């Protein structure tokens, strides 16, 4: 996953709790959040949807399409 990709989320979006979830969201940035056992990197993405910006772990996101480099 990289900035510019569109994704769907397993949990909620950037809107108020209990509201309907937006789909899709745009990946704004991706950073290493922490390391798990055996040095496995866990990535956290900053996402933007029509409700606002929020963060989610990359393993809870599903890629819709990849951005294209020009």
MMTF fields as JSON, N, C-alpha, C and O atoms, coordinates in Angstrom:
{
  "mmtfVersion": "1.0.0",
  "mmtfProducer": "UNKNOWN",
  "numBonds": 279,
  "numAtoms": 280,
  "numGroups": 70,
  "numChains": 1,
  "numModels": 1,
  "chainsPerModel": [1],
  "groupsPerChain": [70],
  "chainIdList": ["A"],
  "bondAtomList": [4, 2, 8, 6, 12, 10, 16, 14, 20, 18, 24, 22, 28, 26, 32, 30, 36, 34, 40, 38, 44, 42, 48, 46, 52, 50, 56, 54, 60, 58, 64, 62, 68, 66, 72, 70, 76, 74, 80, 78, 84, 82, 88, 86, 92, 90, 96, 94, 100, 98, 104, 102, 108, 106, 112, 110, 116, 114, 120, 118, 124, 122, 128, 126, 132, 130, 136, 134, 140, 138, 144, 142, 148, 146, 152, 150, 156, 154, 160, 158, 164, 162, 168, 166, 172, 170, 176, 174, 180, 178, 184, 182, 188, 186, 192, 190, 196, 194, 200, 198, 204, 202, 208, 206, 212, 210, 216, 214, 220, 218, 224, 222, 228, 226, 232, 230, 236, 234, 240, 238, 244, 242, 248, 246, 252, 250, 256, 254, 260, 258, 264, 262, 268, 266, 272, 270, 276, 274],
  "bondOrderList": [1, 1, 1, 1, 1, 1, 1, 1, 1, 1, 1, 1, 1, 1, 1, 1, 1, 1, 1, 1, 1, 1, 1, 1, 1, 1, 1, 1, 1, 1, 1, 1, 1, 1, 1, 1, 1, 1, 1, 1, 1, 1, 1, 1, 1, 1, 1, 1, 1, 1, 1, 1, 1, 1, 1, 1, 1, 1, 1, 1, 1, 1, 1, 1, 1, 1, 1, 1, 1],
  "groupList": [{"groupName": "UNK", "atomNameList": ["N", "CA", "C", "O"], "elementList": ["N", "C", "C", "O"], "formalChargeList": [0, 0, 0, 0], "bondAtomList": [1, 0, 2, 1, 3, 2], "bondOrderList": [1, 1, 2], "singleLetterCode": "X", "chemCompType": "L-PEPTIDE LINKING"}],
  "groupTypeList": [0, 0, 0, 0, 0, 0, 0, 0, 0, 0, 0, 0, 0, 0, 0, 0, 0, 0, 0, 0, 0, 0, 0, 0, 0, 0, 0, 0, 0, 0, 0, 0, 0, 0, 0, 0, 0, 0, 0, 0, 0, 0, 0, 0, 0, 0, 0, 0, 0, 0, 0, 0, 0, 0, 0, 0, 0, 0, 0, 0, 0, 0, 0, 0, 0, 0, 0, 0, 0, 0],
  "groupIdList": [1, 2, 3, 4, 5, 6, 7, 8, 9, 10, 11, 12, 13, 14, 15, 16, 17, 18, 19, 20, 21, 22, 23, 24, 25, 26, 27, 28, 29, 30, 31, 32, 33, 34, 35, 36, 37, 38, 39, 40, 41, 42, 43, 44, 45, 46, 47, 48, 49, 50, 51, 52, 53, 54, 55, 56, 57, 58, 59, 60, 61, 62, 63, 64, 65, 66, 67, 68, 69, 70],
  "secStructList": [7, 7, 6, 6, 7, 3, 3, 3, 3, 1, 1, 7, 7, 1, 1, 7, 6, 6, 1, 7, 7, 7, 1, 7, 3, 3, 3, 3, 3, 3, 3, 3, 3, 3, 3, 7, 4, 4, 4, 7, 3, 3, 3, 3, 3, 3, 3, 3, 3, 6, 6, 3, 3, 3, 3, 3, 3, 4, 4, 4, 3, 3, 3, 3, 3, 7, 7, 7, 7, 7],
  "xCoordList": [0.835, 0.0, 0.887, 1.936, 0.435, 1.219, 0.261, -0.912, 0.762, -0.09, -0.717, -0.057, -2.006, -2.738, -3.616, -4.498, -3.395, -4.225, -5.598, -5.734, -6.611, -7.95, -8.13, -7.744, -8.725, -8.904, -10.296, -10.964, -10.721, -11.904, -11.409, -10.332, -12.214, -11.817, -12.659, -13.827, -12.054, -12.797, -13.63, -14.752, -13.083, -13.73, -14.504, -15.326, -14.254, -14.994, -14.143, -12.942, -14.777, -14.049, -13.787, -13.826, -13.523, -13.206, -14.418, -14.272, -15.607, -16.832, -17.169, -16.419, -18.303, -18.719, -19.014, -19.488, -18.741, -19.025, -20.511, -21.384, -20.77, -22.135, -22.767, -23.855, -22.124, -22.652, -22.246, -21.421, -22.824, -22.458, -21.009, -20.519, -20.352, -18.95, -18.809, -19.541, -17.855, -17.555, -16.785, -16.029, -16.989, -16.147, -16.038, -17.077, -14.937, -13.598, -12.935, -13.547, -11.662, -10.825, -9.533, -9.136, -8.891, -7.648, -6.485, -6.523, -5.449, -4.252, -3.449, -3.07, -3.189, -2.426, -0.959, -0.073, -0.699, 0.685, 0.714, -0.29, 1.882, 2.095, 3.404, 4.434, 3.355, 4.551, 4.632, 3.627, 5.837, 6.003, 5.553, 6.12, 4.541, 4.001, 4.845, 5.224, 5.134, 5.94, 6.378, 6.028, 7.145, 7.625, 7.04, 6.976, 6.611, 6.127, 7.242, 8.395, 6.877, 7.838, 8.623, 8.101, 9.873, 10.785, 10.969, 11.283, 10.776, 11.041, 10.01, 10.284, 8.819, 7.776, 7.303, 6.888, 7.367, 6.932, 5.404, 4.758, 4.837, 3.406, 3.245, 3.758, 2.532, 2.366, 1.037, 0.014, 1.078, -0.125, -0.322, 0.617, -1.54, -1.852, -2.693, -3.594, -2.389, -3.268, -4.179, -3.721, -5.477, -6.483, -7.363, -7.485, -7.976, -8.9, -10.154, -10.083, -11.3, -12.585, -13.405, -12.906, -14.637, -15.44, -15.775, -16.181, -15.612, -15.887, -14.687, -14.853, -13.487, -12.297, -11.103, -11.1, -10.082, -8.859, -8.81, -9.287, -8.218, -8.106, -6.973, -6.429, -6.612, -5.516, -6.022, -6.943, -5.406, -5.779, -4.566, -3.737, -4.473, -3.391, -3.615, -4.747, -2.529, -2.603, -3.235, -3.888, -3.054, -3.626, -5.146, -5.77, -5.745, -7.199, -7.812, -8.992, -7.006, -7.454, -7.391, -6.569, -8.27, -8.244, -8.061, -8.801, -7.084, -6.754, -7.835, -8.214, -8.334, -9.315, -8.584, -8.855, -7.656, -6.825, -5.526, -5.429, -4.533, -3.241, -3.134, -3.595, -2.517, -2.318, -1.298, -0.447, -1.401, -0.519, 0.496, 0.126, 1.762, 2.825, 2.812, 2.665, 2.962, 2.987, 4.395, 4.641],
  "yCoordList": [-1.17, 0.0, 1.243, 1.281, 2.261, 3.494, 4.678, 4.497, 5.899, 7.079, 7.149, 6.916, 7.475, 7.56, 6.359, 6.423, 5.25, 4.054, 4.25, 4.957, 3.622, 3.593, 2.28, 1.222, 2.35, 1.164, 1.15, 2.18, -0.038, -0.177, -0.585, -1.163, -0.276, -0.523, -1.621, -1.793, -2.373, -3.37, -2.702, -3.125, -1.676, -1.026, 0.207, 0.128, 1.33, 2.548, 3.529, 3.325, 4.594, 5.624, 6.798, 6.634, 7.974, 9.145, 9.878, 10.919, 9.363, 10.028, 9.738, 9.043, 10.272, 10.063, 8.592, 7.876, 8.128, 6.734, 6.406, 7.218, 5.217, 4.751, 5.123, 4.64, 5.959, 6.352, 5.317, 4.444, 5.42, 4.529, 4.779, 5.906, 3.736, 3.796, 4.213, 3.737, 5.111, 5.525, 4.418, 3.673, 4.325, 3.495, 4.21, 4.599, 4.409, 4.033, 5.179, 6.214, 4.963, 5.998, 6.073, 5.105, 7.217, 7.468, 7.377, 7.984, 6.619, 6.509, 7.793, 8.153, 8.489, 9.728, 9.457, 10.017, 8.593, 8.233, 6.86, 6.386, 6.238, 4.924, 4.997, 5.408, 4.592, 4.59, 3.267, 2.576, 2.919, 1.743, 2.142, 3.053, 1.464, 1.756, 1.112, 1.763, -0.176, -0.909, -2.235, -2.546, -3.005, -4.312, -5.388, -5.23, -6.493, -7.647, -8.681, -8.407, -9.861, -10.949, -11.161, -10.98, -11.544, -11.822, -10.638, -10.829, -9.422, -8.232, -7.881, -7.059, -8.486, -8.191, -6.746, -6.353, -5.953, -4.559, -4.464, -5.154, -3.606, -3.319, -1.889, -0.953, -1.725, -0.415, 0.217, -0.46, 1.529, 2.293, 3.32, 4.015, 3.411, 4.31, 5.483, 5.314, 6.664, 7.814, 7.829, 7.801, 7.872, 7.776, 9.011, 9.696, 9.296, 10.401, 9.909, 9.279, 10.208, 9.915, 11.201, 12.231, 11.161, 12.383, 12.89, 14.042, 12.048, 12.452, 13.099, 13.823, 12.847, 13.408, 12.482, 11.554, 12.755, 11.953, 11.071, 11.452, 9.872, 8.926, 7.97, 7.956, 7.158, 6.2, 4.788, 4.55, 3.853, 2.443, 1.598, 1.996, 0.423, -0.5, -1.055, -1.338, -1.205, -1.645, -3.028, -3.301, -3.909, -5.255, -5.267, -6.315, -4.137, -4.03, -3.328, -2.977, -3.126, -2.443, -3.384, -4.299, -3.144, -3.925, -2.97, -1.996, -3.25, -2.412, -2.515, -3.618, -1.379, -1.353, -1.27, -2.043, -0.325, -0.209, 0.454, 1.093, 0.308, 0.919, 2.217, 2.308, 3.23, 4.479, 4.254, 3.368, 5.049, 4.896, 6.03, 7.195, 5.7, 6.692, 7.282, 6.553, 8.579, 9.234, 9.664, 10.236],
  "zCoordList": [0.0, 0.0, 0.0, 0.642, -0.74, -0.823, -0.945, -1.272, -0.68, -0.817, -2.209, -3.221, -2.23, -3.486, -3.757, -4.614, -3.038, -3.22, -2.587, -1.588, -3.172, -2.591, -1.856, -2.354, -0.651, 0.18, 0.797, 0.883, 1.225, 2.073, 3.451, 3.592, 4.468, 5.846, 6.475, 6.129, 7.413, 8.179, 9.274, 9.553, 9.881, 11.023, 10.582, 9.669, 11.211, 10.909, 10.128, 9.947, 9.668, 8.939, 9.878, 11.097, 9.327, 10.124, 10.659, 11.299, 10.415, 10.862, 12.318, 13.003, 12.797, 14.181, 14.47, 13.587, 15.7, 16.07, 15.885, 16.191, 15.385, 15.21, 13.882, 13.568, 13.101, 11.792, 10.746, 11.015, 9.567, 8.473, 8.065, 8.121, 7.665, 7.276, 5.818, 4.95, 5.562, 4.183, 3.478, 4.101, 2.188, 1.348, 0.031, -0.502, -0.514, -0.072, 0.688, 0.953, 1.03, 1.63, 0.828, 0.179, 0.878, 0.159, 1.14, 2.21, 0.775, 1.607, 1.436, 0.321, 2.563, 2.547, 2.854, 2.208, 3.846, 4.182, 4.845, 5.377, 4.8, 5.412, 6.201, 5.668, 7.488, 8.336, 9.091, 9.258, 9.548, 10.399, 11.8, 12.405, 12.309, 13.634, 14.728, 15.702, 14.552, 15.523, 14.901, 13.762, 15.661, 15.215, 16.105, 17.324, 15.491, 16.24, 16.325, 15.992, 16.774, 16.914, 15.626, 14.526, 15.78, 14.666, 13.718, 12.543, 14.218, 13.433, 12.381, 11.506, 12.443, 11.454, 11.626, 12.716, 10.546, 10.58, 10.531, 9.743, 11.378, 11.365, 10.874, 11.487, 9.77, 9.148, 9.547, 9.658, 9.759, 10.058, 8.953, 8.565, 8.453, 7.351, 7.843, 8.665, 7.334, 7.512, 6.3, 5.157, 6.568, 5.51, 5.508, 6.524, 4.369, 4.246, 3.537, 2.482, 4.135, 3.5, 3.54, 3.992, 3.08, 3.056, 4.458, 4.61, 5.493, 6.876, 7.562, 8.544, 7.06, 7.673, 7.538, 6.729, 8.353, 8.324, 9.563, 10.632, 9.402, 10.506, 10.213, 9.109, 11.218, 11.057, 11.269, 12.051, 10.56, 10.662, 10.302, 9.483, 10.927, 10.591, 9.181, 8.788, 8.434, 7.04, 6.899, 5.892, 7.893, 7.773, 7.957, 7.792, 8.29, 8.41, 7.205, 7.214, 6.172, 4.966, 3.775, 3.729, 2.818, 1.58, 0.416, 0.277, -0.408, -1.554, -2.619, -3.012, -3.089, -4.188, -5.519, -6.439, -5.61, -6.819, -6.441, -5.393, -7.283, -7.024, -7.805, -8.942, -7.179, -7.904, -9.016, -8.933, -10.022, -11.176, -11.186, -11.041, -11.353, -11.453, -12.86, -13.841, -12.955, -14.274, -14.591, -15.653]
}
